[in-house]
Amino acid sequence: MAYSEFLADRVRQRLKETRTPYEEKKMMGGLCFMVDDKMCVGIVKEDLMARVGPELQEANRDRLGYRPMDFTGRPMKGYVFISPEGVDKQEDLEHWVDLCLQFNPEAKSSKKKKK
């Protein structure tokens, strides 16, 4: 299992509840939910990956399950991982997904590769 299907279903449900159009892409060994062609939220193994931007990242650092996203030995600015205990409660999952959606309009889209 590359990522938690249960968590993915919960994220899908929240995106549907908020009437957010999204696209799913498998990447980084997990699943990413793209909103407006930008990485918004994802699942890596059992963790939620949240793109919340630097300000919301700092403001939420004391929440249960929070840790900076670190793939390369250096934390990625504006991205965080939330461990399962930090999204067990529905209101906690909604908090993180909603923060991702709040930041998404400000997020920069990655440059498309030329074919």
SULDA-V554156 format. One line per field, one symbol per residue. phi: phi as a letter, one per 30 degrees, with the letter a starting at -180 (. if undefined). A space follows every 50 residues. Layout:
phi = ???
//
This chain:
phi = .daddddedddeddddddhcdbbcbdahibbcccbhibdcaabbhccdcc cciddddddcdcdeidaddbccjbdddicbcbdeddbededddeeddddd dddeddddddddddd
//
